Amino acid sequence: MKPLSILLCLLISTICTAQVTFAVRNLPEDTPKGSKIYISGNFDHWSGGQKAYQMQVINNIHYFTLPMTGEPILYKFTLGDWSSVEKDEKGLDIQNRSYQSTKKIDTVYITIKSWASKNVTNSKALNVQVYHSQFNMPQLGNQKRRIWMYLPPDYHSNSKHYPVIYMHDGQNLFDQSIAYSGEWKVDEILNDLFLEKKFACIVIGIDNGGKQRIDELTPWPNEKYGGGNGKAYVDFIVQTLKPDVDQNLRTLPQQENTAIIGSSLGGLISFYAALTYPKVFGKIGVFSPAFWINPEIESYAKNHGHITHQKMYFITGELEGETYINKMKQVINDIETAGYPKKNITSKVIKGGKHHESTWSADFKNAVEWLFNLK
């Protein structure tokens, strides 16, 4: 049977529904025989490889059909998790693929150039180190997790104490060789800021738990995607990780010197942490927050948003769609209605911005400068 006929058979059962079929025709030569290919994106909240999104193979072509919702579909392909995400022909990160519906039934043919490899050049600065390779997380069933630390360039040449930024998805913060969706370049940006304005801080980066990421970064369960263990994750930061960092590094532990910053689910959990522990976190960066996955966050914001001694910095990308943009605006309105001072909030929609590390990296310096009163 010809591929076109096969494709028609795949579509026939749902022909009345607007949908797009992604068809991977060419795989890298070194793809392991019998590999399962997964599609992951904003439709599965970037899980990296859920069984429900494994592609079907017919005549050596991998197919997967998604419904069209009117919003852009952002996606990538993996061999099961983000450590095996697709890359370009040089083994470097690629932008998220993007599809915007143009007709009711559509097919997109795709060639994958390469898969993630451990041979990608390490790009972290010399002042980035592993704080702990197997840090215990008692609030999360004693899981072990790698924790990163960025120390300011002058840390070892004086006895000063420094503010601290806690960040999620540590794999994507400093080092291209382990990033699964691009690198924030936090170390390069802060090193430049040190030279330009003598601003110095510590960054603690927490690796995500891979398949546990949705569970750990969502405060409430989602009917479709699960999750709901975000409170325990935030408790881990506040009750276990922060005390350890304050004991072992020269920190300024006060609320006004403690920030928490994240993107997507990391933006959601950072916002939740700010409202849950307002005496701990004084500066909050909420990048492309996935508020849609937990609509409960709106009532939580209304009930916990009366905080007068914090600063929050919100962004989302213009190309992320109305769901992200409108949910962010609604939550900001919720906390303002609750009494959060408008002067303590900055928010913007980045023109041409995408749900991707390149957008977040490009605005990270602005966020730090505003949160820490450097402008």
N, C-alpha and C positions, 0 to 999 in steps of 0.2 A: 504494500500500500504506500502511496506517495505521501511525503510529509504534509502536504497541504490537505490531503484527505484525512489524515490522522488528526490534524489540527481541527478540522471541521467536526470530527467525531467528539473531540474534547469539548467543543463549544456547544454542541447541539442541545445538551440537557438544560443549558441556561441561556439559550439564545435571546431571550427577551430581556436579559440583564446586561447593562453596559459593563464591559469588562475588557481587560487587556491580557494577552498571553505573552509571557516572556519565553523566548526559545533560545537556548544556548546551543549554538551549532559547533563551536570550536573551543576546545579546552587546551590548556598548556600541555606540551608533550610529556612533562614529568608528572602529570596527574596520576596518582596511584590507581592501579587497576581496580575497578569495582567501587570507586569512591562515590559517596552520596553527595549530591550538590544541593545546597540550601539557598533560598532567597530570604533576605532579611532586610528590614527597613522600617519606615515610620508606621507601617501597618501592623508590625508585631513588636513594636517598640524596641527595635534593634537588638533582638535577643541573640542574634548570631547563629542560630541554627535550631529552631524548634521543629519537632517531628512533623507538625502540621504544615510546615512550609518546605518540606523536602520535595525536590523536583521529580516529576515522572519522566522516565526514559523510554523513548520510542524511536527505534532505528538510529540509535546513538545521538539523538537530540534530546536535550533536557527541557521539559516544559513545566510552566506553572502559570495558572490563570488567577488573576486578582480582579475583584469588582472595582469599578470606577465610582468614586464618591464626589467627584468635582474638585477635590484637592489634589495637588501634585503628589505623585508617588515617588518617594526617595528610597533607594535600595542599593544593595550590594550582594555579592555572592560569596559563600564560604563553603568549606568542606565539613562544617559542623560547629565551629565556634570562631571567635574573632582572631585566634592565633593562626588561622588558615584563611584569612580574608583574601580576596582577589587583589592583585597589585598590577602595576603597569609592566611594560616589557623589560624595564630595568629593575623590577622588584621594588619599586617605590610606591608610596601611597597614591591613590587616585581619589578624586572628588566623589562624593556620593553620586550614583547614577540618578537621573531624574526623568520622570515621565509625566506629561500633562495630557489628559485625554483630548483627542481631536475628533474622534468618531466613536460610535456606539460600540463597535467590535473592532479591536485592533490587535496586531501582533508585532512584537519587537524582537528582531533577531540580534543576537549578541555573540561576540567573541571575547573570551577571557584570556588575558595575556599571560598572567603568572599568578602564583599563590604566594602568600606571605612566607618569608624565609628568614631564618636566624642569621643569614649572611648580610642583612642590611646593616649599614654602618651605624655604629653607636653615635648618638648626637648629643648626649647630655653633657652639661658643663662639668668641670672638675669639682665645683662646689655642690654637686648633687650626689648624695650617697644613699645607700639603703640604711634606714634607721633600724629596721628589724626585719629579718627575712621571714620569720614565722611568729608574728605577734599574736598572742592569744586574745580571743574575742569571747569572754565568758557570757556576755548577753546574747550571743548568737551561737549557743551550743558548743562553745570552746573551739570554734573554727580557728584556723591559723591563717594569717594574712600578711603579705609583704607591705611594709610601710616605708615610704620614701621621705627624705628630708632635703630641702634646699637650705643651705646656710649662706648668709650674706658674705660678700667678698672679704669683709674686715672682721669676720667672727673670731678668727684665731689670733688676731693681732691686738686685741683689747679685751676688756672685761665687761663690756656693755651688755645690756639686756635688750631683747628685741620683741616687737609684736609678732604674732603668729597668724598665718592663714591656713586653715584646714580645707583641703580640697579632695574631691572624690575622683574615681576613675584614674588612679595614679599611673596606670600604664600609658595614658595619653598625655601626660603633663610635660615630661622632660626629654623623652628618648624615642626617636623615630623607629629604632630597631625593635621596640616592643609595642609600639602604638598600633592599635587595631583599626583606627579610623582617622589617623592624622595626629599631629603633635601640637599642643598648645604653645610650646616654646616658652614656658613660664620662666625657666632659668635665664634664657637669653634676654627676655624682656626685663626681668628684675635686675640683671647685671647691668643692662643699659641704664635703667632708672637710677641705679646706685651711682653711676658715673655722672649722669645728668643732674640729679637733684640730691645726691647723697642719702637717698632713702634706702633703708635696709630693713629686711624682715626675714623671718623664717617661714618656710612653707612645709607643711606636712601633707604628703599625698598618700591616700589610702587606695590600694588596688581594689578594684571591684571583684566580686566573687564569681565572675563569669555567668554561669546559668543561674546563680543566686542573685544576680544584680537587680532584677525586677523585684524580687522579694525584699531585699535589703533597702532599696531606695524608694519604696512606696509605703506611706503610713497606713493605708487601708487596702484591703484586697479588692482587686478588680474582677468582675464576673468572668471576663474572657481571658485575662492574662495572669490572674492570680496575684501573688504578692501580699503585702500587708504587714511586713516585719520591720518597717521603717523606724518605729519607735525604739525597738531594741537596738537598731544600728546607731541611732542618735544617742541613746543611752551609753552605748559603747564609747563613742567619741568623748562624751562629757564625763562619764564616770570612770573610765579606764584609760583611754589613750591620752587625753589632755593632762590628767594628773601625772602620768609617766613622763610626758614631754616636758612639763613644767619642772619636774624633779631632775631630769637629766640634761636639759638644755637651758641656756640662759634666756629665759623668756620674760616678757611682760605679761603676766597671766590675767590681768584685769579685763573686764568686759570690753572696755573701750579700746583695748589693744588686741582683741581676738576676733578674727574674721572667719567666715565660712563661705565658700564659693563653689558653685557647680553648674553643670549644664544639663539640659534635658531632664532625666530623672534626678540628676544631681542638683538641678535648679529647684525641682520640687522639694527634695529632701532638705536642701539648704534653707528654703523658705520655712518649711515645717520646723526645722531645728531652731530658727530664729524666734518663732512664736512660742515654741515649747520651752526654750531655755533663754529667755530675754536677758537674764542676768549673767549669762555666759558669753553670748555672741553679740557684739556691738556693731559689726560691719558685715553686710551680707551681699553677696553677688549672685543674682538669679538670672542665669543665662538660658534662653530658650526653654523656659520651664514647661514640663509635660504635665500641666495642671489637669489636662483632659482625662488622664488615666484615673485620677482620684477626684471626682467632683465634690467630694466631702470637704476638700480644702477651702471651698468658698465659705461654708458655714463656720469652719474652724477659724478662718481669717476674721470673720465678723465678730466671733466670740473672744478672740485672743489678740486682736490687732491694736488694742489701746496701749501702745508702747511709745514713749516719748524720748527715749534715750538710745535709739538705734539709727543706723543709716542703711538704706536698701538701694541697690543699683540693679535695675531690670533692663534686659534687652531681649529682643527676638528678631528673627530675620524676616524681611519682606517676603521672601520666597517660601517661607514655612507654611503659609496659608492662613486663612482666617481663624481656624480653630486655635492655633497657637497665639495669634495676635489678640484675638478677642478674649480668650481666657486670661491672658496676662493682664489686659486692661481691666477686666472684671475683678480680678483678685486685688489689684491695686486700689480700685474703687472701694472694695470691701474693707480694706484696712484703713483707708482714709475716712470712711464713714464711721469706723469704730473709734477713730481718734488719733490715728497715726499722723504725725505732722507732715504736710505736703512738702515742706522744705527739706525733710529728711529722705525724700524719695527722688531718684532720677530714673526715668524710663524712656526708652526709644525703640523704634522699629528701624533696623539697619537696612538701608536701601541696598537691594541686591543680596542681602544676607541669606545664608542657607543654614539648615540644621546640620552644622558641620564645624569641626575644630578650627578650620580656617577663619570662619566668622568670629568665633569666640576668641581666638588668639589675637585677631586684629583689634578687638576692643578691650582686651584684658588690661592693657596699660591705662586706658581711660578709666576703667573701673577702679583700679588701685589708686590712681591719682585722686579721684573724687572721694572714694571711701576714706582715704587717709589724709584728706585735706592738703593735697600737694599742689592744687591748682589755684 
